[in-house]
Amino acid sequence: MDAGSNVKIVVEYCEHCGFEAHYQELVSVIKEHHPNISIDSRPGPTGAFEIEINGELIFSKLELGGFPYEKDLMLAIRKAINGQPLEKITDCRAPCVIL
């Protein structure tokens, strides 16, 4: 079995909030490191950017108000690949960055 082929990620996000770009960025980063991971999306309520790994909610923008740090998400994915218990991500970055 390929590393990551047993891991399924679902991201529920608010399309009206413009979070599709965050979703696409997340897919790109994950696929770069773990090309065999399954990643799906579904529409979510206003303000949502919720991430499930193998059916377990590991990150909630609705609860935290921001987006996950890449390092925290990659750690959760590594744990899932290795069959270790997942912990909910409790740290987040600001929802908006003005360039």
C-alpha positions, 0 to 999 in steps of 0.5 A: 500500500502506498503511503497515504493511500489509507488517508481520506481528507474532506474539507468543508468550506464556505464558497461564498466567503471566497475560501476556495483559494484556501482549499486549492492551496491546501490541496496543492501542498498536501499533494506535493508531499503525499500524492496518494492521499484522497482529498474531497470538498463539500460546501459548508456554512458561512465562515466554514473551513472544516478539515476531517481526516478519516472522518474525524474533525481535526480542524474547525475555522468555525471554532478557531476563527482562522486557518490551519498552519501547514506544519500542524496539518502535515503533522496530523496527516503523518499521524494518520498515515502511521495509524497514530491517534489524531489530535484536534488542531487548536492553533490557527493563523489569521483569516485574512492577510492583506498584501 
